């Protein structure tokens, strides 16, 4: 049984990739992830603000204009939180590369064009096999248009691609007016892969202390529906790889993503909830299902239920909205 797949031009032994998470902060976890079956590991994200010790400026801009709402100020991190030096992160990549044989993918979240390109180059020099650009931004200015945001993303991708030789993936949020068009433009700009989708961690309000607080809610299997839909729509229309992230909790989730057209699935919440050993359970379930249903390889099933191959392509489009609503019956 052949579980091999190709992602970002990298030959992987299976479609299970450990996504960026606190697990990758420890080098020992890289070895555990490899032993459990991970085909690649995405290093935890590096924020340009951390590298540059630019916390005071970040703190100023993030809190500018909210002085009259004192309860909101405590939501933002204090300047001393940002203490990581660039050499620490780069050394971490070097140590990870020495510790395992599987690909190590660096993750970068910049906020200036110069920062994106400079640290992308440094990560390549440190030995990263590929780079994942974590384009996480929440535009709050009413004057900022969707076109401006998309063009900014394209500028970042083109700039990074012009200075590095390793594969580059872009991790996107789902909140774009014309997702298929943006994906196509990023593909034309030379991106090697799209990671769908980034999750926005929405803040909460502490009513007792009357303050805004960070809030992290881990994913569940239902969260696969959104990336599965868009991967199925994009499969066969782009040259770049497609990775699914968010909601991978069972081998069935992996299988569905493969059939939709994903090249790999990225796992995070499952590993945080159940431990690194959960990867072994995923692989065992994957092999058992494929044997039972007489699949010889991952490539055989890839994209078999995409929009291009589905007997009812409209199921991935508007018609499914109507059918879904009509199919629900009150008890």
N, C-alpha and C positions, 0 to 999 in steps of 0.2 A: 504494500500500500504506500503510495507516494504522497506525502503531505507537503512537499516542497512548493514554494511560491516565489515570485520575484517582486520586490518592492524597491522603488527608487533605483532600479538597476542592480540591486543587491540580491544575490541568491540566498534565500532563507530556507531553513529546514522545515518550517511549518508557518502557518499564518498568525501565530501568537506573538505579539510584541508588547512588552511592558512599557506603558506610557509614562510620561513625566510624572513623578510623584515623590513624596518624601522617602520612599524606599531606596531610591537611587542615591541618596545622600551618603549611604554607607557602602564602601567598596565590597564588604563581605556579602552584601545583598546581591551584588552583581553575580557572584559565583553561585549563590543559591537560586537566583532566577534562571541562570543558564542550566544548572543541574535539574531544575524542575521542568525545563522544556522551553523556556522563552527563546525565540529565534533572534531577537534583538532587544535592546533596551534604549529607551529615550531618557537621557539624563534630565534631572530636574531643571526647570527653567531658570535661566540667568536674566535678571532684569538690569538694564543699563544703569538705572538709578543706583543699584547696589554697587556696581563696578566703579562708578564715578564718584561715589560718596557725595552724590548730589541731593542728598535727602532734604537739606534745608530749603533748596529751591523747589523741590517737588512738594514739600509740605506747604510751602507758601502758595503755590499755584492751585493745589488741590483744595485748600481751605479758603482761598480768596473769594470774598463775597458772601461768606456764610457767618460773618462775625455776629450778626444779629440773631443767629440760631445756635446758641452756645451748646445745646444738647447734641448737635451734629458733629462738633469738632472732634470728639473723642473717637469717632469711627476711623479716622485716618491714623496711620502708624506714626509714632514719634520718630524724629530724625535718627536717634541712636539705633533704631532697628536695622538700618542699612549699614552693615559692617563688613560685607564680603569684599575681599581684595581680588583683583583679576587673576593674579597668579594662583590663588587657591582654587578657583574654578577650573582653570586650565590644567593645573596639576592633577585635579580630580579626574579629568578626562584621560590624561596620560596613565594614571594608575588603573583606571577602569579598563583601558585597552590592554594593559599588561595582565590583568586579572582574568580576562575571559577571551574566548575565541569568537564569540558572536559579535555582530556589528554594534557599535556604540554610537548613538545618534545624539548630537548636542541640541539643546533647545535654547532659543534666544528670544527675548522680548525687549526690543529697543524702543526709544521714543524720539530719536533724531536719526536722520539719514546717515550721518557720519558714524553714529554709534552702531547702527545695523551693520554697516560695511566693515568697520574696524574690528569689531568683536567676532564677526563671522570669519574673517581672515585668521584671527588668533585661534579660534576653535579648530579651524582646518589645520593650522600649524601644530596644534596640540595632538592631532591624530584622530579627530572625529571622523567616522566613516560617512556621515551625512549630517545635515543640519535641518532642524525643524524651526521655522519662523512662527512664533506664537503671536499672531496679529490680534491682540486683545485690546480693543479700544471701545469706549462708550462715548460717542459724540453727544454732548449736551447743549452745544450752542445751536439755537434755532436757525441761525444763518448758514450753518454747514449743510451742504447738499449731499445727497447720496453719491452723485458723480464725483464730488471732491474726495469723498472717503475712498471710493473704489480706485480713483486715479492715484491716491496716495499709496494704497496697497501695491499697485502696479509699479510705482516708482521704487518702492522698497525692494520688491522682487527683482526688478531689472538691475538695480544697483548691486544687490548682493550677488546675483548671478554673474555680474561682470568682474567680480574680484575673487571668487572661489571656484575651485574645480570639482569639489565634492557635490553630490546630489543635494538638492534643496527642496524641502516640502513646506507647504504653507498650511497652518492650522487656522481654520476659519470659524466664525460664528455663523449660525443659520439665518441671521437677521438682515438679509439683503433683498431688495425689491425684485431683482432679476438674478437669482442665484446661478442659473445655467449660463447666462451671459458672462457673469464675472468669472466663473470657472473656466469658460472658454478663453477669455482674455488672459487669464493667468497661465493657462496652458500655452497659448501663443507666445507669452512672454518668456517661456522656457522653464517654468517650474517643473520639477520632476515628480511631484506628488501633491495631492490634496488630502488633508486630514479633516474628516467631517464627523462631529463638530466640536468646537470649543464650547464649554458650558459657562454661562454667566452666573457667578455666585452672588445672588441678590442679598443685600443687607436686610437686617430685621430691626425692629424697634423694641427696646427694653422698656416696658411701661412702668416698671417700678422705679428705675433710675432715670427715666426719660432721656434715653440716649440711643443713638443709632449704633448697632453692633454688627460685626462681620458674622456671616452665617454660611456654613458649608454643609450642604446636603448631598450625601453620596448617591450615586445613580442606582437604578434598578433596571430590570430587563425591558420594561416598557419604554425606556429612553432610547432603545435601538430603533424605534419606528421612524424617527425623523432622519437620521443618517441613512437608514436602509432605503427610504424612499428616494433620497437624492442620489445615492450611489446607483440605484437601479435606473434612474433617469439619465445619469451621466455616463454610464458604462457604454463603451464602444464609440463614444463621441469625442473622447479626449485621448491624447497620447500619453499623458502622465498617469502615474499610479494613483489608486484610490485606497485610502485607509479609513476604517470606521473606528470611532472612539465614542465612548459613553454608552453604558448599558450592557456591556458584555459580561454576563454572569453565568452562562452555561454553554455547553457544546452546541446546543440548539441555536443559541444566539450567533455563534460563530458560523454555523452552517447556513443560516439565513443570509448572513452578510456575504458569504462566498457566493451564494446563488444570486444575490442581488448584483454582484460584480466587484466586491471589494478584493483587493490583493492581500490585505492583512487586516486583523482586528487588534486594536490596542486595549489593554486591560489596566485598570487602576483601582476602581472602587472594590471590585471582587477581591483583589489582593490585599487591600487595606482591611476589608471585613473578615476574610477567611484565611489570610496568610498566603505566602508564596506557593505553598504546596497545592493550592487550588489549581495551578496551571497543569499539574499532573492529572487531576480529575478531568479538566477540559480535554486534554489530549486523549485520555482513555475513552471518554465519551465520543469524541470525534472519530476515533478508529472503529469503535464498536458500531456506530451508526453507519459509517461508510461500508463496513463489511456486511452488515445486515441488508443494506440497500444496494449492494453490488457496485459501489463506486470504487474505481481503482486509483483515482488521484484527485487532488484539489482542483487542478486545471480542468478536469472533466466537468466539474459542477460550476466553475466560475462563470457568473453571468447568465446561467441557464434560466433564471427567473427575473432577469432585468427587463426593463421596458422594451428593449429591442427583441427579446426572446419570448416575453410573456404572451400567452394566447389572448389576454385581454389587457393591452397596454394602458387603457383608460383607468385601470385600477390604481395606477400611480399618479393619476391626474385628477381633475375636478369631478369626474363622474363617480369616483370612489367616495367623495364627500357625500353625495346624495345617497348612494347605495348604503353607506355606513349608517346614516341617520335613519333611513327607511328600514334597516334590518334590525334595529333595536326594538324590543317589545317589553312593555311594563309587565311585571309579574302580577 
